[in-house]
């Protein structure tokens, strides 16, 4: 090997080592810890903001045996949180706010609660008893909710009345074939997607993404090529979308779901929530008991990096929700931890 070949060899070797290190280590990120732990040790399952100051969270109050459902709100950007005056006899899993007056939250037992002023909440009748996991409103009247056992619901009245589009029956989970929907998003009253998993007990498990173009009346399956449970789906527009789930799975489409491809997330932990600020900047979060994970991309998901929240205690809490508004990024998770991206 001559001198030139030797230099080229070591240069290539050095670049390879740098590449390996870049993908192997957690990247330090700038996060402000707004709340390290909820005063009542509540778990925050979903978070939403309508301004840099006003936000809401829903989740679980483990110390409240009769009313475990928690609805909280903040008026200072997430620094402090107060419990809303409503007793919910079921754990809450997700929420969606259209604006500062119209919000909805869902959870176990087919529970749906809603507000029309951002402060006072009331229980709506979903017509189902099985767990609901995903909710999305196109406007103050038209919305959709999804959940276990093939359940897809819709409303044309802001939730005052709900229609069961499919499913809705309590099934013997673990024994019967069923589709579990965990997330839903629409870009208008007609076009939307649902994500989850199809289970044939002791036989097969397959990731599920379905698309509708007629307001949920009919759904077409989209091929994912994956088997993991999908926990969340996010579309930036009618073409660009992402879905996340078990084993660090991230799926991406640039043609409305006609083709989905895998993006390497850099983690094997379950990813539970994903959002993008634009077609380049995005975050996904997740984890499980004793561990939380944050991954970030600035190139549309071609490359993802695992981020460190900057606190060992916080890193042990499962991250459940990411929300982006006006270039601000909030994360929420177990024990009520809340982070804000700097």
Secondary structure, 3 states (H helix, E strand, C coil): CCHHHHHHHHHHHHHHHHHHHHHHCCEECCEEEEECCCCCCCEEEEEEECCCCCEEEEEECCCCCCCCEEEEEECCCCCCCEECCCCECCCEEEEEECCCCCEEEEEHHHCEEEECCCCCEEEECCCCCCCEEEEEECCCCCEEEEECCCEEEEECCCCCCCEEEECCCCCCCCCCCEEEEEEEEECCCCCEEEEEEEEECCCEEEEEEEEECCCCCCCEEECCCCCCCEEEEEECCCCCEEEEEHHHCEEEECCCCCCCEEECCCCCCCEEEEEECCCCCEEEEEEECCEEEEEEECCCCCCCEEEECCCCCHHHCCEEEEEEECCEEEEEEHHHCEEEEC
